[in-house]
Amino acid sequence: CGHQVMIPRQKLEKSIRSVIKSGEK
């Protein structure tokens, strides 16, 4: 289990960055 969801690191990083940027403001 846990191997069905394979999210590219680039997409994950972009999502995390967006969340951090949104939380910063």
DSSP file (Angstrom, degrees, kcal/mol; ACC not computed):
  #  RESIDUE AA STRUCTURE BP1 BP2  ACC     N-H-->O    O-->H-N    N-H-->O    O-->H-N    TCO  KAPPA ALPHA  PHI   PSI    X-CA   Y-CA   Z-CA
    1    1 A C              0   0    0      0, 0.0     0, 0.0     0, 0.0     0, 0.0   0.000 360.0 360.0 360.0 156.2    0.0    0.0    0.0
    2    2 A G        +     0   0    0      4,-0.0     0, 0.0     1,-0.0     0, 0.0   0.459 360.0  90.0  89.2  -0.5    1.1    3.6   -0.5
    3    3 A H        +     0   0    0      1,-0.1     3,-0.0     3,-0.1    -1,-0.0   0.404  66.3  75.9-107.6   1.2    2.6    2.8   -3.9
    4    4 A Q  S    S+     0   0    0      1,-0.2     2,-0.9     2,-0.0    -1,-0.1   0.823  87.0  64.3 -81.4 -29.2   -0.6    3.6   -5.9
    5    5 A V        +     0   0    0      2,-0.0     2,-0.7     1,-0.0    -1,-0.2  -0.815  62.8 173.6 -98.8 106.6   -0.2    7.3   -5.6
    6    6 A M        -     0   0    0     -2,-0.9    -3,-0.1    -3,-0.0    -1,-0.0  -0.851   5.8-177.8-115.0  97.2    3.0    8.4   -7.4
    7    7 A I        -     0   0    0     -2,-0.7    -2,-0.0     1,-0.0     5,-0.0  -0.817  31.5-113.8 -97.2 128.1    3.2   12.2   -7.4
    8    8 A P     >  -     0   0    0      0, 0.0     4,-2.4     0, 0.0     5,-0.2  -0.247  19.7-127.1 -56.4 144.1    6.2   13.8   -9.2
    9    9 A R  H  > S+     0   0    0      1,-0.2     4,-3.2     2,-0.2     5,-0.2   0.862 109.4  57.0 -63.7 -33.9    8.5   15.6   -6.9
   10   10 A Q  H  > S+     0   0    0      2,-0.2     4,-2.5     1,-0.2    -1,-0.2   0.939 109.2  44.1 -63.4 -45.4    8.3   18.7   -9.1
   11   11 A K  H  > S+     0   0    0      2,-0.2     4,-2.6     1,-0.2    -2,-0.2   0.922 115.1  49.2 -65.1 -42.6    4.5   18.8   -8.7
   12   12 A L  H  X S+     0   0    0     -4,-2.4     4,-2.8     1,-0.2     5,-0.2   0.934 112.0  47.9 -62.9 -45.6    4.8   18.2   -5.0
   13   13 A E  H  X S+     0   0    0     -4,-3.2     4,-2.9     1,-0.2    -1,-0.2   0.913 111.8  50.1 -61.8 -41.8    7.4   20.9   -4.5
   14   14 A K  H  X S+     0   0    0     -4,-2.5     4,-2.4    -5,-0.2    -1,-0.2   0.921 112.2  47.9 -63.6 -42.2    5.3   23.4   -6.5
   15   15 A S  H  X S+     0   0    0     -4,-2.6     4,-2.3     2,-0.2    -2,-0.2   0.934 113.5  46.8 -64.2 -45.3    2.3   22.6   -4.5
   16   16 A I  H  X S+     0   0    0     -4,-2.8     4,-2.8     1,-0.2     5,-0.2   0.918 112.0  50.8 -63.2 -42.8    4.1   22.9   -1.2
   17   17 A R  H  X S+     0   0    0     -4,-2.9     4,-3.0     1,-0.2     5,-0.2   0.914 109.9  50.6 -61.2 -42.0    5.8   26.1   -2.3
   18   18 A S  H  X S+     0   0    0     -4,-2.4     4,-2.3    -5,-0.2    -1,-0.2   0.917 111.9  47.2 -62.9 -42.3    2.4   27.5   -3.3
   19   19 A V  H  X S+     0   0    0     -4,-2.3     4,-2.5     2,-0.2    -2,-0.2   0.918 113.5  47.6 -66.0 -42.8    0.9   26.6    0.1
   20   20 A I  H  X S+     0   0    0     -4,-2.8     4,-2.0     2,-0.2    -2,-0.2   0.926 112.3  49.1 -64.2 -44.1    3.9   28.1    2.0
   21   21 A K  H  X S+     0   0    0     -4,-3.0     4,-1.2     1,-0.2    -1,-0.2   0.899 113.2  47.8 -62.5 -39.3    3.7   31.3   -0.1
   22   22 A S  H  < S+     0   0    0     -4,-2.3    -1,-0.2    -5,-0.2    -2,-0.2   0.890 113.2  47.8 -69.2 -38.2    0.0   31.5    0.6
   23   23 A G  H  < S+     0   0    0     -4,-2.5    -1,-0.2     1,-0.2    -2,-0.2   0.765 101.9  65.0 -74.3 -24.4    0.5   30.9    4.4
   24   24 A E  H  <        0   0    0     -4,-2.0    -1,-0.2     1,-0.3    -2,-0.2   0.902 360.0 360.0 -64.8 -39.3    3.3   33.4    4.5
   25   25 A K     <        0   0    0     -4,-1.2    -1,-0.3    -3,-0.2    -2,-0.2   0.491 360.0 360.0 -80.6 360.0    0.9   36.2    3.7
